[in-house]
């Protein structure tokens, strides 16, 4: 089996230079890099990841903690992150926190124990103070979909309040005045921010959110289904429903169909996220685009820039949502 020493001799360069090539160090000329790579190919040399780690003090692995592993939202997020790192020759280790404080803390400890070079954290239950204390440790991390003022330089976030505003404002522009709302779990920051945007849009039309037209869901299809049934049972008429994510909107569409209602003829339905199935529901779902794949790419680029010193990379930290108008929203026939 070929060794790094043989590669060094055949290429006519130092061991340090071979190590730099193995770790994609920019301080190597293209001619030297090609010479080392040719020697590795000729000898059939495959770099040992442990040896690389010892030589560079890097594991070339990044830990990712997400709230859940199910559903299209997290799939798009992880795909964006992994694609960016794969292109850079890095690998990922993934854990799930399930939106529980202890599980999130355990997941972070696990990833730290794997000697990850950095962490990407999509966490909801750990406190800001926990994250501030974590930032004092050696392993750098970036927060995805969370804004902590003291850690603003390592946050990649969406303006969820603006997204909530855009969703409801669009319905109002279509003549709807009695608008029901199926929220996510209100202990979650993004759920609260989206509802605040909903309230701000209503206030712009001298309206206020009504208790009977509010249901706290769970960001899953079952929450949308149960939410719509509860809203219909309240006896309070409405011409449109805003769902705080597309999964709940999908559940609401299914429940409406099963109960004999037609969307948008009987009432309009609005989602949030623009996940891949939103275009294929019946009717096609009007929603708010949440560029989670692009944000995943950007979190990975933050790591490449801050940890692996790829200084040419530009990092965008705040993303804006956008309205996607499709078939599930129609003009109000009654106000």
C-alpha positions, 0 to 999 in steps of 0.5 A, spaced: 500 500 500 502 506 497 504 511 503 504 519 503 512 518 503 512 515 497 507 520 494 512 526 496 518 522 493 515 521 486 512 528 486 519 531 488 515 535 494 515 535 501 510 532 506 507 538 508 506 540 500 502 533 499 498 535 506 496 541 503 494 538 497 490 533 500 487 538 504 485 543 499 490 548 501 490 555 497 497 556 498 499 551 493 500 552 485 496 549 480 502 546 477 504 543 484 497 541 485 497 537 479 504 534 480 502 531 487 495 529 484 498 525 478 503 521 483 497 519 488 494 516 482 500 513 479 501 510 486 494 508 487 494 512 494 488 514 497 488 519 503 487 516 510 482 520 513 485 520 520 492 521 517 489 528 514 486 530 520 492 529 524 496 533 519 491 539 518 488 539 525 481 538 521 476 532 521 473 535 514 466 533 517 461 538 519 455 536 524 448 538 523 443 538 528 435 539 525 429 539 529 426 533 525 428 528 519 421 527 516 418 532 511 420 536 505 422 542 509 428 538 512 429 534 506 430 541 502 435 544 508 439 538 508 440 537 501 442 544 500 447 543 506 450 537 503 451 539 496 455 545 498 460 541 502 460 535 498 462 540 492 468 542 497 470 535 499 467 535 506 462 530 509 456 531 514 454 528 520 446 529 522 443 528 528 435 530 530 433 534 536 426 533 536 424 540 538 426 538 545 431 542 550 434 535 552 435 532 546 437 538 542 443 539 548 444 531 547 445 532 540 450 538 540 454 534 545 454 528 540 456 532 534 462 535 539 464 528 541 465 527 533 470 532 533 466 536 527 470 542 525 464 546 525 456 545 527 450 548 523 444 548 528 437 548 527 434 548 534 428 551 537 428 549 544 435 550 547 435 557 550 439 563 547 443 563 553 445 556 552 447 558 545 451 564 547 455 559 552 456 554 547 459 560 542 465 561 547 467 553 546 472 552 541 468 549 535 464 554 531 457 554 529 452 557 525 444 558 527 439 556 521 432 559 522 434 563 528 436 570 530 440 571 537 442 578 537 448 577 541 450 572 536 448 576 530 454 574 526 453 567 526 445 567 524 442 565 517 435 567 518 428 568 514 424 574 516 418 570 518 414 576 520 414 579 513 412 572 511 406 572 515 404 579 513 405 577 506 400 571 506 394 575 510 395 581 506 394 578 499 388 575 502 386 582 504 387 584 497 383 579 494 377 582 498 377 577 504 375 580 511 374 574 515 380 570 515 381 564 519 388 562 522 392 555 523 398 557 527 404 553 528 406 551 536 406 558 539 412 557 543 416 557 537 419 563 535 417 562 527 410 561 529 409 567 533 413 571 528 408 569 522 402 570 527 405 577 528 405 578 521 398 576 520 396 581 525 399 587 522 396 585 515 389 585 519 391 592 522 392 595 516 385 594 514 382 596 521 381 589 522 383 584 528 385 577 529 379 573 532 379 568 538 374 564 534 378 564 528 384 562 531 387 555 532 394 553 534 396 547 530 403 543 530 406 544 523 404 537 521 398 535 516 394 533 522 394 540 525 391 543 519 386 537 518 384 538 526 384 546 525 380 546 519 375 542 523 375 546 529 374 552 525 368 550 521 365 547 528 366 554 531 360 557 527 364 563 526 364 564 518 370 565 514 372 566 507 379 564 507 384 560 512 392 562 513 396 556 515 403 557 518 406 552 513 404 548 507 404 541 511 398 544 515 395 547 509 395 540 505 391 537 511 386 543 511 385 541 503 384 534 505 379 535 510 375 540 506 375 535 501 373 530 505 367 534 509 364 536 502 367 543 501 371 546 495 377 550 495 377 556 493 369 556 491 367 555 499 374 558 502 381 560 500 387 556 503 394 560 504 400 556 506 407 558 508 414 554 505 413 553 498 415 546 499 416 541 493 409 538 494 405 545 494 405 545 486 402 538 486 396 539 491 389 540 488 388 545 488 395 548 487 397 551 493 398 559 494 404 560 499 409 564 501 416 562 499 421 560 504 428 559 501 430 554 505 435 550 500 438 557 499 439 558 506 442 551 507 447 553 502 448 559 505 450 556 512 454 551 509 458 557 505 458 561 512 462 554 515 467 554 509 468 562 509 469 562 517 472 555 518 476 553 512 478 560 510 475 560 503 475 568 503 472 569 496 465 566 499 460 571 500 455 570 505 448 573 506 445 572 513 437 575 512 433 572 507 426 575 505 420 571 503 416 572 497 408 571 495 407 565 490 400 566 488 396 559 485 390 556 485 387 555 492 386 563 493 380 566 489 377 573 490 372 573 496 365 573 494 362 575 500 366 580 505 
